[in-house]
Amino acid sequence: MEQMADTHELTSDHKEELRRIGRLLEIADGFQLFIAEFNDPLFRKKIIEEISAFGVKATVLEVDRRKFPKFNDFEKKIAQLSKEYKIIHVIDLDTWLKMDEGDRMVLGFNYHREGIARTCNASLFLWMTELGIYSFMTTIPDMWSWRSAVLSFLIEKEKTIGSPLADKGYDYIKAMPLQRRLARIKEIEEYLKAPPPDLERRLLAELHKELGKLYIHLGTRDGLQKGMGYFERALKIDIDLYGERHQSVVEDYNNIGSAWDSLGESEKALEYFEKALKIYIDVKGENYLTVATLYNNMGLTWDKLGDSKKALEFYEKALKIDLILFGESHPNVAIRYNNIGLAWINLGEYSKALVYCEKALKIDLTLYGESHPNIAIRYNNIGLAWEKIGESKKAQDYYERALEIDLKVYGENHPNIANRYNNIGSTWYRLGELRKALEYYEKALEIDLKVYGDKHPGIAYDYNNIGMAWKRLGASKQALKYLEKALKISRGFYKDNHLHVMKIRNNINLLQKPNPQ
């Protein structure tokens, strides 16, 4: 951590932004709104300390939906703090605001802006990532128009491919509401039809990467293919700009590999991950976060190919690097323990799996507290281990804990909620409560149809579960209807030798097989 902090020095641009703040604070008379962009939480902390040097009494307010379930609670807290402090730094807005026009927090900012300005006698600094700022600007335009300044405190640092954008372990593009994602796609594509003549090729590559990620997260085959196309264009630009042996090219290969993996072409995915890995190790060496990320991605791909022993090798390589870089109490270490645990589940070593999944949970509880999406993932995977052991009731308890957290974080219509419902359904299925299982499987299907439409592999998974529940209820025609729907979707997405396709076809064969007398 110290080595990382040493690289975060103030540039001339950062110093100029601080001078701007100083000038604006000097003339401040009551409420001011500052939008502050950051891409590193440690550097954000450093800048907040630099601002404190102006001699103006300041405080930091961390927001989440547990502390501030209603916008009025936030408004009252701001008003209360402004009686004592002249600067209020608000952090974690990206996770608190869901950036959906109908979200109550977003509506709160738009409708209560005059109340905030009237009751808050302080300078309000809203710290957000690039995506958070874009969403704020487009979703809350009235509040945006009241800004005194937009400040940039970005740092040049090693890009960590596949990592979350901020310190809360949150995948922002994945978490964007579907309509917001589609609107952003349309906006960038319209812009690229007639880009300004002086648009830097570096920025053009970044826009292609953003479009690639937005399309990938649509989850459809068409979206994945379009996303792949944008990643390949970004790769071409980056090779033209930097040559083959560059961090941006490594990122492009990783993105293309991830797209192939999502399309079910795991061997092709490995090809691209290996290219990225070779370049990075040749240029910089092995003990870097990007190498750990690539090892982790390769482990995930080997797991999908059904070789969990090979996956374990890569997860353990990733873990070794992360322990060297960060020590034990770090979110990346928790991710590695989690993935090692899942590999042991696939290998049938459920007690070993529990040890690793519980290690991951312990780290994340220390880092994030109880009400965080990562904790929901840990509870879910501990539940999975208990379910495999045969302790369905115990598993159900963990799945329900995960569901409770995710409902608070995401609301009802989110793929994580569908996943939790499917897993609770699975425990009822194992307990022989087939009507209850169906109830949860159908809840999952309803959400996934809203999120993805009807041609997504997640829908095939839901149909398969519903079909198998009907099979056990003895309703063979109903079961076959759902299983055939599942097969049709899966074959539209994957090749016939893909594990998902073969599993569904096997379920159909079992259904059609005559019962022995």
Secondary structure, DSSP 8 states (H G I E B T S, - for coil): -HHHHHT----HHHHHHHHHHHHHHHT--S-EEEEEEES-HHHHHHHHHHHHTTS--EEEEE--TTT-SSHHHHHHHHHHHHTT-SEEEEE-HHHH----TT-HHHHHHHHSHHHHHHH--SEEEEEE-HHHHHHHHHH-HHHHTT-SEEEEE-------TT--SSTT---HHHHS-HHHHHHHHHHHHHHHHS--TT--HHHHHHHHHHHHHHHHTT-SHHHHHHHHHHHHHHHHHHHHHH-SSSHHHHHHHHHHHHHHHHTT-HHHHHHHHHHHHHHHHHHH-SSSHHHHHHHHHHHHHHHHTT-HHHHHHHHHHHHHHHHHHH-SSSHHHHHHHHHHHHHHHHTT-HHHHHHHHHHHHHHHHHHH-SSSHHHHHHHHHHHHHHHHHT-HHHHHHHHHHHHHHHHHHH-SSSHHHHHHHHHHHHHHHHTT-HHHHHHHHHHHHHHHHHHH-SSSHHHHHHHHHHHHHHHHTT-HHHHHHHHHHHHHHHHHHS-TTSHHHHHHHHHHHHHHS----
